[in-house]
């Protein structure tokens, strides 16, 4: 069985099937497009001057600390 993730129709029984190893998961083309669009939006904000929590700033106590643009990819990996 294949569960298609479209961003709208995932049910608890679908999640249970996947967790039990009884289903494969694929993204629909529309969902992939929305992910790409969201990624582009985050990238634009990350490169901008406005602080965006956890995207181009630290977390928690460090939320007011701007992360240098050269370190943003490492921030997201961390």
Buried (B, 14 or more C-beta within 10 A) or exposed (E): EEBBBEEEEBEEEBEEBBEEEEBEEEBBEEBEEBEEEEEEEBEEBBEEEEBEEEBBBBEEEEEEEEBEEEEBEEBEEE
